[in-house]
Amino acid sequence: MADRISSDAETSVDWSSYYEKTGDRSPRPTLIKVLDAFAAEDFLTDRLAIDLGCGSGRDTMEILRRGWPVLAVDAAPEAIEKLLARPDLPNECEIETLVSRYEDMSLPPCNLVNAGFSLPLCPADVFPSVWAKIVSALAPGGRFSGQLYGDRDDWVDLSGVTCQSRDQVVELLEPFDVEFLDEEEDDSVTPRGVQKYWHIFHIVARKR
Ligand SMILES: C[S@@+](CC[C@H](N)C(=O)[O-])C[C@H]1O[C@@H](n2cnc3c(N)ncnc32)[C@H](O)[C@@H]1O
């Protein structure tokens, strides 16, 4: 599969070229699923979405298009600059941005946390507190959408990356009703042509 993250020295990534290659791509299927789930509930007022590791905004843009206020968070100032400079960013949209690492941010109460291929890029020692922040920020009925990496992923031993076994993913999702959990494994080439074995959990889950 080509629609994945690109990596040079894996976690010390040259995000610039990643943003160039992927910023205009269509939103992640997990995001579409979660937004459709909210739309089916007519959930329209007092809502906030947080896009964690938003990059140059392929998912943020779709959340805005669906009329949600968004807080877009990324550790890379360039990601936020590129997002705010997008010509397709609507004039009227409600967007706030935050340059921060997950471990340093505090999250406002919200209804959706989306993390498209971004949350595993978090050191294992801080991942539990980051996940706890996400769970606690989500209101009951709020949803998480995004990806986690599995323990057979090629990046399992890299510092700065957190991978989970299926049992660990199930445990993380304990506070949620799991609406979609797809486990994917394959050998493929990243957008930058790097061969990689991917083990990915694609998730949509609703907090109880
Ligand atoms: C693979 S990109 C994903 C971008 C976008 N969500 C997408 O679906 O294409 C990962 C993003 O996470 C950001 N990121 C990586 N580690 C981070 C961390 N510890 N805290 C905050 N952002 C981080 C990177 O700067 C990058 O923009």
The ligand as an SDF file (V2000), in Angstrom:
LIG
                    3D

 27 29  0  0  0  0  0  0  0  0999 V2000
    2.6140   10.5810    9.3650 C   0  0  0  0  0  0  0  0  0  0  0  0
    2.2260   12.2310    9.6520 S   0  0  0  0  0  0  0  0  0  0  0  0
    0.4630   12.1570    9.5810 C   0  0  0  0  0  0  0  0  0  0  0  0
   -0.1400   13.4360    9.1340 C   0  0  0  0  0  0  0  0  0  0  0  0
   -1.6450   13.3610    8.9040 C   0  0  0  0  0  0  0  0  0  0  0  0
   -2.3620   13.0770   10.1400 N   0  0  0  0  0  0  0  0  0  0  0  0
   -1.9900   12.3070    7.8810 C   0  0  0  0  0  0  0  0  0  0  0  0
   -2.8830   11.5050    8.1090 O   0  0  0  0  0  0  0  0  0  0  0  0
   -1.3750   12.3060    6.7940 O   0  0  0  0  0  0  0  0  0  0  0  0
    2.5480   12.3670   11.3780 C   0  0  0  0  0  0  0  0  0  0  0  0
    2.4480   13.7820   11.9210 C   0  0  0  0  0  0  0  0  0  0  0  0
    2.5680   13.6740   13.3330 O   0  0  0  0  0  0  0  0  0  0  0  0
    3.4280   14.7010   13.7890 C   0  0  0  0  0  0  0  0  0  0  0  0
    4.0670   14.1680   15.0030 N   0  0  0  0  0  0  0  0  0  0  0  0
    4.9510   13.1590   15.0870 C   0  0  0  0  0  0  0  0  0  0  0  0
    5.3030   12.9440   16.3530 N   0  0  0  0  0  0  0  0  0  0  0  0
    4.5970   13.8540   17.0920 C   0  0  0  0  0  0  0  0  0  0  0  0
    4.5130   14.1140   18.4950 C   0  0  0  0  0  0  0  0  0  0  0  0
    5.2030   13.3750   19.3830 N   0  0  0  0  0  0  0  0  0  0  0  0
    3.6960   15.0940   18.9040 N   0  0  0  0  0  0  0  0  0  0  0  0
    2.9710   15.8260   18.0030 C   0  0  0  0  0  0  0  0  0  0  0  0
    3.0070   15.6150   16.6630 N   0  0  0  0  0  0  0  0  0  0  0  0
    3.8160   14.6360   16.2300 C   0  0  0  0  0  0  0  0  0  0  0  0
    4.4180   14.9460   12.6720 C   0  0  0  0  0  0  0  0  0  0  0  0
    4.9780   16.2280   12.7540 O   0  0  0  0  0  0  0  0  0  0  0  0
    3.5450   14.7100   11.4470 C   0  0  0  0  0  0  0  0  0  0  0  0
    2.9950   15.9070   10.9700 O   0  0  0  0  0  0  0  0  0  0  0  0
  1  2  1  0
  2  3  1  0
  2 10  1  0
  3  4  1  0
  4  5  1  0
  5  6  1  0
  5  7  1  0
  7  8  2  0
  7  9  1  0
 10 11  1  0
 11 12  1  0
 11 26  1  0
 12 13  1  0
 13 14  1  0
 13 24  1  0
 14 15  1  0
 14 23  1  0
 15 16  2  0
 16 17  1  0
 17 18  1  0
 17 23  2  0
 18 19  1  0
 18 20  2  0
 20 21  1  0
 21 22  2  0
 22 23  1  0
 24 25  1  0
 24 26  1  0
 26 27  1  0
M  CHG  2   2   1   9  -1
M  END
$$$$
